[in-house]
Amino acid sequence: MGLKVGLDLGSTAIKVVFVEHNEMIWKKSVPTAPGQEKIAADLVTEGLEALDRHRDDLQGIAVTGYGKGLVNGAQKTVDEVTANALGILLSANKARTVINIGGQDIKIIRLSETGKVSDFKMNDKCAAGTGRFFEVAGRILDTPVSEFGPLSRDADAPAKINSTCAVFAESEIVSLMAQGITKENIIQGLHESVARRIANLIGNREVAEEAYLDGGAANNYGLVTAVEYELCQDIHVLGHPQFTVAYGAAHSLGDS
């Protein structure tokens, strides 16, 4: 069983994982920028050096994500939904619903008992509620997204953010700041707004008991709590949710 590499070229970040014996042994994420093929190649080189391994040790490289068509020389290309489902299933084989918050979309993936994708739904092209939107909100609030969770704990009157369009929501945040609404209350309002958006996307479809929030935004426990409250059930999060898709891509190579 050789060393497998999964590359997830997303709209906001490029993630790489090295997998051996079904274990993720090295991982890294960097912001997406022009020249994605070189960035991906440099990440693979960096991983090999960090592990003190050689290219001859590679079983193969699989790519997924919005930029998957930009990488030449990969042994396999896999779509994001398939990679996400495989990554979740291998990490938590009881998972039945995956809510993935990507850089510019939200995906709802349902898995059968055999791990096959039984249903899939994605939001429209608006960036509201996605990773990109959280980054924009962070810039407006002059606050790293990594601090959103801790700050939201101090909210005492969450702001009402009603816009479903990212552009209008940005204007709404600026207006709330001008009114003197605290940063903590705006952030919690954002969490609750995104949770409602997820609930509306799910609609009247049943959410399986084993539901997972996935993607980099799942590291924000303030958002996780808001989604749990909106859906009235527990939501699980993997240890490294931003790498699930890359992990699944690596495993799509199979065993040698």
URQUI-V357341 format. One line per field, one symbol per residue. ss: DSSP state (A for helix, B for strand, O for the rest). burial: 1 if it has 24 or more other C-alpha atoms within 12 Angstrom, else 0. Layout:
# URQUI-V357341
ss = ???
burial = ???
This chain:
# URQUI-V357341
ss = OOBBBBBBBOOOBBBBBBBBOOBBBBBBBBBOOOOAAAAAAAAAAAAAAAAOOOAAABBBBBBBOOOAAAOOOOOBBOOAAAAAAAAAAAAOOOOOBBBBBOOOOBBBBBBOOOOOBBBBBBOOOOOOOOAAAAAAAAAAAOOOAAAAAAAAOOOOOOOOOOOOOAAAAAAAAAAAAAOOOOAAAAAAAAAAAAAAAAAAAAOOOOOOOOBBBBOAAAAOAAAAAAAAAAAOOOOBOOOOAAAAAAAAAAAOOOOO
burial = 0111111111111111111101010111111100011011101110110000000001111111111101100111111111111111111100111111111111111110001110011110001111111111110110001011101110100110110101001101110100001111111111111111111011000011011111111111111111110110001111011111111111111100
